[in-house]
Amino acid sequence: MKKIQIYTDGSSRGNPGPGGYGVILESKDYKKELSGGFKKTTNNRMELLAVIIGLESLKIKPLDVTIYSDSKYVIDAVIKKWLIKWEKKNFKDKKNADLWKRFLKIYRDHNVKFQWIKGHSNHPQNEKCDSLAVKAALGNKLDEDKFYEKL
């Protein structure tokens, strides 16, 4: 099975406020950067969306995927199996249910492992993802986070 690494980060300028995500996809013969920004969102939504965008951009299924993130929110929800409990209760009273449901659809297509990276610790890909996310959050062409703005 082919292997790929996905590095992710999310940012918001205020919480809520303008936000963005940054993603780097890497394998031995491939590298791609992705980013996007939203007018009003939260940091946790952008952290989770970065992971989703990374997984959704994979064209081959299944893959061995290692996701590197500085988000304890995202990593703990999966590793500590909170997400499975939330799903069984149909995400009742859980924030970001729309994104968690979207995550589960693509997550199950791959063999995914998570690796936590301490944020702002000079990890090159994490620093680049942070830069992509901040730049996207500060951009002029921000999308609407339609689900969040309905709340």
PyMOL commands that set and color helices and strands:
alter all, ss='L'
color gray80, all
select helices_A, chain A and resi 43-56+72-79+82-88+97-107+124-137+146-150
alter helices_A, ss='H'
color red, helices_A
select strands_A, chain A and resi 3-12+17-27+30-41+64-69+111-116
alter strands_A, ss='S'
color yellow, strands_A
deselect
rebuild
show_as cartoon
